[in-house]
């Protein structure tokens, strides 16, 4: 828990830190009454005992001792997580030995990490800079760079300390079937992807592949109208680019006309699938395989404008539904999901559970998959539905 404490010898520099911390989402520690009282006893009259702290007034022979004791008090506050002495470099890019003394004292009293930060670029080759950094008190040039690092450190702290519910469980038999299918590395078509995802407990409804108008009509009658007809041409991943989808087909005539259009323009292989008619918001669930981190799950705004919107967040799987909710809250479209303009509230809790289950699947199979793209996943009042799916096996299996 807790945030950043910092000490300065300039009121303007202190205010700059406040503004930049807000810009970068870095929490500044609200000091306890006990810490405030200790600072008030140390500071010259007129200096506020607050964090960030400007401890410079008239200077004087006891200036360095006052700075040291003030930083000690800041670091010892119960809500302080990390501390910084923010002083500019000495002439020639060096640092004063007293700065390192502040860091040692504050860290020694609290056990918390402490940094020396300068606004301006200095010389990293200065002997004391190198020694202080190796001792465990990094010397950082630039408050913006420092605050970005602090934000990541606090995020990592919160991530590792978070309470976690039990992750969803994918049926072992479903995992075994998907592993067996991935082993030969053949491309998946959409319907096969939907079947395997549904087998894993995700809300994906597979359809029927047909190659004639009469078979399309028979499949539609078995599914129940209205239906969707999509081109199922092998190797074609993005059907909308070729206008390869016909929606809300309600009778034999419409189905036959749609089939002939797809067969003549694209390919005779066509998928007949249920029509998801519920009104809602189109979302995206995906997975990519990163050479360094392995499988990475993304959650974002979906639909045909997914590239233009570029509204997505990334996470290392697996994660639970509460983690999924926190991820969605970071999206720019998050207010839309909670808008009162929807006829009924969206079933976001169900979407969070689906995202968590998807993350477990990605973690289990990520070494064998290059990419998964579930777009759109329609979130509506009664739940959510995966409408389209793309699974790309890795050509070379990860070790």
C-alpha distance (Angstrom), angle and dihedral (degrees) to the residues before:
residue distance angle dihedral
X1 . . .
X2 3.78 . .
X3 3.76 137.4 .
X4 3.80 144.5 -116.5
X5 3.81 126.9 -46.3
X6 3.79 121.2 -169.1
X7 3.77 139.2 178.6
X8 3.82 125.8 -149.9
X9 3.77 141.4 -178.7
X10 3.81 93.1 -147.8
X11 3.80 131.3 61.7
X12 3.80 91.8 -151.1
X13 3.78 91.2 51.4
X14 3.81 89.7 49.5
X15 3.80 90.8 54.0
X16 3.79 91.1 47.6
X17 3.81 89.2 54.9
X18 3.82 90.6 51.6
X19 3.81 92.2 51.7
X20 3.80 94.8 45.2
X21 3.80 92.7 45.8
X22 3.79 89.7 56.0
X23 3.80 91.2 48.4
X24 3.81 91.4 53.0
X25 3.80 97.9 40.2
X26 3.81 95.1 -115.1
X27 3.82 112.5 154.3
X28 3.79 116.3 -131.8
X29 3.80 116.0 -145.5
X30 3.80 117.9 -108.3
X31 3.80 102.2 -140.3
X32 3.79 122.5 -126.4
X33 3.84 120.0 -115.5
X34 3.81 89.1 -108.4
X35 3.81 92.5 55.0
X36 3.79 91.1 45.8
X37 3.82 91.1 52.5
X38 3.82 92.0 50.6
X39 3.79 91.6 50.4
X40 3.78 93.0 48.1
X41 3.81 88.7 56.7
X42 3.81 90.7 52.5
X43 3.79 103.1 41.4
X44 3.79 129.1 82.3
X45 3.83 114.9 -106.9
X46 3.79 112.7 -80.8
X47 3.80 97.1 30.6
X48 3.84 111.5 113.5
X49 3.80 115.7 -127.0
X50 3.80 95.4 -131.5
X51 3.79 140.0 120.1
X52 3.02 121.7 -78.3
X53 3.79 87.0 43.8
X54 3.80 128.1 -150.8
X55 3.81 99.9 -161.3
X56 3.83 97.0 172.7
X57 3.76 119.7 101.5
X58 3.78 120.4 137.8
X59 3.79 95.1 -17.1
X60 3.77 109.9 -144.5
X61 3.79 134.4 163.5
X62 3.82 93.5 -55.4
X63 3.82 94.2 49.3
X64 3.83 96.5 108.7
X65 3.79 93.3 45.0
X66 3.81 90.6 51.5
X67 3.81 91.9 49.8
X68 3.79 91.0 49.5
X69 3.81 94.2 50.9
X70 3.81 92.4 44.1
X71 3.81 91.9 52.4
X72 3.80 89.4 47.0
X73 3.83 88.8 54.8
X74 3.80 92.9 47.7
X75 3.80 93.4 49.7
X76 3.82 92.3 46.9
X77 3.80 93.3 55.7
X78 3.85 110.2 115.8
X79 3.80 91.9 -126.7
X80 3.81 96.3 49.7
X81 3.81 113.9 106.1
X82 3.79 102.0 168.4
X83 3.80 134.5 7.7
X84 3.79 139.4 -151.3
X85 3.76 135.3 -165.7
X86 3.81 101.3 -151.6
X87 3.81 108.6 -161.8
X88 3.78 128.5 139.5
X89 3.79 120.7 -110.4
X90 3.76 122.6 -87.9
X91 3.82 120.2 -110.0
X92 3.78 110.6 -64.3
X93 3.79 92.9 25.6
X94 3.78 96.0 -73.7
X95 3.80 130.8 127.9
X96 3.78 131.3 -129.1
X97 3.79 118.2 -109.7
X98 3.81 90.2 -128.3
X99 3.83 89.5 66.3
X100 3.80 90.3 60.8
X101 3.80 89.7 47.6
X102 3.82 89.2 58.2
X103 3.80 89.7 52.5
X104 3.80 94.5 47.9
X105 3.80 92.7 48.7
X106 3.82 95.0 47.0
X107 3.78 92.9 46.4
X108 3.78 92.5 44.5
X109 3.79 92.1 53.9
X110 3.80 95.6 46.5
X111 3.81 111.0 18.3
X112 3.81 88.2 -131.1
X113 3.82 125.1 132.9
X114 3.80 115.9 -94.5
X115 3.81 130.5 -166.7
X116 3.78 137.4 -168.3
X117 3.80 109.8 -136.6
X118 3.80 130.3 -172.1
X119 3.79 128.1 -168.0
X120 3.78 92.6 -142.3
X121 3.77 133.0 55.2
X122 3.79 113.1 -97.5
X123 3.75 137.9 179.4
X124 3.77 111.9 -76.1
X125 3.80 89.5 -164.5
X126 3.80 93.1 70.9
X127 3.79 107.2 122.7
X128 3.80 95.8 -129.4
X129 3.82 91.9 46.9
X130 3.80 90.5 55.7
X131 3.80 93.5 44.1
X132 3.82 93.9 48.2
X133 3.80 92.0 48.9
X134 3.79 92.3 49.1
X135 3.79 89.5 48.3
X136 3.79 89.6 59.4
X137 3.80 101.2 -94.3
X138 3.82 105.0 105.8
X139 3.79 118.5 -151.1
X140 3.80 108.4 -141.2
X141 3.79 127.8 -170.0
X142 3.79 115.4 -144.5
X143 3.79 129.1 26.9
X144 3.80 92.7 -131.0
X145 3.81 92.6 57.2
X146 3.78 90.4 45.0
X147 3.81 94.1 50.4
X148 3.79 92.2 49.0
X149 3.78 88.3 54.7
X150 3.81 92.0 47.8
X151 3.79 90.6 51.7
X152 3.80 90.8 53.9
X153 3.80 92.7 46.5
X154 3.81 91.9 51.8
X155 3.81 91.3 45.5
X156 3.80 90.0 52.6
X157 3.80 90.7 47.8
X158 3.80 91.6 51.1
X159 3.81 91.6 44.7
X160 3.81 94.5 53.7
X161 3.82 93.8 42.4
X162 3.80 97.7 47.4
X163 3.78 121.1 118.5
X164 3.78 110.5 -110.9
X165 3.75 130.2 -156.7
X166 3.77 121.4 -147.2
X167 3.79 110.9 -72.5
X168 3.82 117.3 -120.6
X169 3.79 116.5 -94.0
X170 3.80 121.2 -127.9
X171 3.83 111.7 -147.8
X172 3.82 107.2 -101.5
X173 3.79 91.2 -133.8
X174 3.82 90.6 56.0
X175 3.80 91.1 50.5
X176 3.80 90.6 48.8
X177 3.82 92.0 51.8
X178 3.80 92.1 48.9
X179 3.81 92.5 47.2
X180 3.79 90.0 50.7
X181 3.80 91.2 50.2
X182 3.81 92.3 47.5
X183 3.80 92.2 50.4
X184 3.82 93.8 76.9
X185 3.83 91.4 47.8
X186 3.81 94.1 -141.8
X187 3.82 114.3 154.3
X188 3.80 116.2 -95.8
X189 3.75 121.8 -129.4
X190 3.79 119.3 -141.3
X191 3.78 96.6 -101.4
X192 3.79 93.8 50.0
X193 3.80 89.3 49.4
X194 3.79 91.4 51.3
X195 3.81 91.6 48.4
X196 3.80 93.2 52.9
X197 3.81 92.9 44.7
X198 3.80 90.7 50.6
X199 3.80 88.4 48.7
X200 3.83 87.5 57.3
X201 3.79 91.9 55.2
X202 3.80 99.3 -97.7
X203 3.83 120.2 134.7
X204 3.79 96.0 -104.6
X205 3.79 120.3 136.7
X206 3.78 115.3 -156.5
X207 3.77 121.7 -153.5
X208 3.79 136.3 -165.2
X209 3.80 130.0 -77.2
X210 3.82 112.8 -135.3
X211 3.80 136.1 177.1
X212 3.81 102.9 -165.2
X213 3.82 136.9 48.3
X214 3.80 92.2 -117.0
X215 3.80 90.9 53.3
X216 3.80 89.3 48.8
X217 3.80 91.1 53.8
X218 3.80 91.9 47.2
X219 3.81 91.9 49.3
X220 3.80 91.2 48.8
X221 3.80 91.6 51.7
X222 3.80 90.1 50.7
X223 3.80 92.0 50.0
X224 3.79 96.4 39.8
X225 3.80 125.9 -117.2
X226 2.93 140.1 -56.9
X227 3.79 96.8 59.0
X228 3.78 139.7 165.9
X229 3.79 125.3 -123.8
X230 3.81 117.2 -155.5
X231 3.74 131.6 175.3
X232 3.80 110.7 -103.6
X233 3.79 96.5 -168.3
X234 3.77 108.5 157.2
X235 3.79 114.0 -109.0
X236 3.81 94.7 18.3
X237 3.79 107.4 118.6
X238 3.81 102.9 169.7
X239 3.78 109.2 50.5
X240 3.80 98.1 172.6
X241 3.82 90.6 65.0
X242 3.82 87.8 68.7
X243 3.80 96.4 36.4
X244 3.76 86.1 -109.7
X245 3.83 97.7 157.7
X246 3.81 131.9 81.2
X247 3.81 115.9 -168.9
X248 3.81 136.1 -156.9
X249 3.80 98.6 11.0
X250 3.78 104.8 179.7
X251 3.82 106.4 177.4
X252 3.81 144.5 26.1
X253 3.81 93.7 -95.8
X254 3.80 93.9 54.7
X255 3.79 91.7 44.7
X256 3.81 93.2 50.8
X257 3.82 92.2 47.8
X258 3.79 91.9 48.7
X259 3.79 91.9 48.9
X260 3.81 92.7 51.1
X261 3.80 91.3 49.1
X262 3.81 93.3 52.3
X263 3.79 93.8 42.2
X264 3.80 93.8 50.0
X265 3.80 97.6 43.6
X266 3.82 102.2 34.7
X267 3.81 120.7 0.0
X268 3.81 141.5 -37.1
X269 3.82 91.3 -119.9
X270 3.82 106.4 94.8
X271 3.80 135.2 172.5
X272 3.80 119.7 -137.3
X273 3.81 110.1 -159.2
X274 3.80 139.4 167.2
X275 3.79 115.8 -85.3
X276 3.80 112.4 -119.9
X277 3.77 100.0 -145.3
X278 3.80 101.0 171.1
X279 3.79 115.4 115.2
X280 3.77 114.6 -121.2
X281 3.79 147.5 113.2
X282 3.79 123.8 -60.1
X283 3.80 113.3 -125.9
X284 3.79 134.8 178.3
X285 3.79 130.6 -131.8
X286 3.77 117.3 -176.3
X287 3.77 146.9 157.1
X288 3.77 131.4 -149.7
X289 3.78 128.3 -177.5
X290 3.79 113.8 -124.5
X291 3.78 118.7 -159.9
X292 3.81 91.5 -135.9
X293 3.80 105.5 32.5
X294 3.81 101.7 27.9
X295 3.81 118.3 -141.3
X296 3.80 114.5 16.5
X297 3.82 121.6 -171.2
X298 3.77 121.6 -147.1
X299 3.80 128.1 -162.2
X300 3.77 121.0 -170.3
X301 3.75 153.0 123.8
X302 3.80 110.2 -46.2
X303 3.78 139.8 -164.8
X304 3.78 132.2 82.1
X305 3.81 91.7 -47.6
X306 3.80 95.1 57.1
X307 3.82 93.7 118.6
X308 3.81 93.2 46.6
X309 3.81 93.3 48.2
X310 3.83 93.9 44.5
X311 3.81 89.2 -172.8
X312 3.81 107.3 149.6
X313 3.80 140.9 125.9
X314 3.79 127.7 -151.9
X315 3.80 133.5 -141.4
X316 3.78 139.7 173.5
X317 3.83 109.2 -114.2
X318 2.92 145.6 -91.3
X319 3.79 106.3 52.5
X320 3.79 136.1 150.6
X321 3.80 132.5 -118.0
X322 3.80 93.9 -90.9
X323 3.81 89.6 54.6
X324 3.80 89.3 49.7
X325 3.81 89.9 52.7
X326 3.81 90.7 52.8
X327 3.79 90.6 49.4
X328 3.81 93.2 50.4
X329 3.81 90.2 49.2
X330 3.83 88.0 63.3
X331 3.82 93.2 59.7
X332 3.78 120.3 102.9
X333 3.81 89.0 -129.7
X334 3.83 92.9 54.8
X335 3.85 92.3 105.7
X336 3.81 89.0 54.4
X337 3.80 91.3 56.8
X338 3.80 91.1 55.7
X339 3.81 95.9 39.4
X340 3.79 117.2 135.1
X341 3.81 87.5 -141.3
X342 3.80 90.3 84.1
X343 3.82 111.1 99.5
X344 3.81 86.7 -127.0
X345 3.82 130.3 8.8
X346 3.78 113.1 -87.9
X347 3.82 117.8 -110.1
X348 3.79 92.7 -113.4
X349 3.80 94.1 156.1
X350 3.79 88.5 60.5
X351 3.80 90.9 49.5
X352 3.80 89.8 51.8
X353 3.81 90.0 52.4
X354 3.80 91.1 48.6
X355 3.81 91.0 49.4
X356 3.82 90.0 51.0
X357 3.80 92.1 49.8
X358 3.79 89.9 47.9
X359 3.81 89.6 51.8
X360 3.81 90.8 54.1
X361 3.80 89.6 51.4
X362 3.82 90.6 48.5
X363 3.81 91.6 50.2
X364 3.79 92.3 49.2
X365 3.81 96.9 46.7
X366 3.79 103.9 22.7
X367 3.79 93.5 107.9
X368 3.80 90.0 62.4
X369 3.84 99.1 40.5
X370 3.78 128.5 72.6
X371 3.80 96.5 -170.1
X372 3.79 143.4 -6.2
X373 3.81 120.6 -166.1
X374 3.80 119.3 -174.3
X375 3.80 104.5 -179.2
X376 2.88 125.6 -173.1
X377 3.76 109.0 19.9
X378 3.79 101.8 178.3
X379 3.80 113.2 -145.0
X380 3.80 111.0 -161.1
X381 3.77 138.9 159.3
X382 3.81 95.6 -79.9
X383 3.79 100.7 41.6
X384 3.77 135.7 -68.6
X385 3.79 137.1 -71.1
X386 3.81 132.8 -155.5
X387 3.78 103.8 -133.9
X388 3.80 101.3 177.6
X389 3.80 132.9 19.1
X390 3.78 137.4 -171.3
X391 3.82 123.4 -173.3
X392 3.81 118.9 -176.7
X393 3.83 115.0 -169.0
X394 3.79 119.7 -143.8
X395 3.77 111.8 -102.7
X396 3.78 89.1 -146.7
X397 3.76 116.9 36.3
X398 3.81 117.1 -125.6
X399 3.77 114.6 -112.4
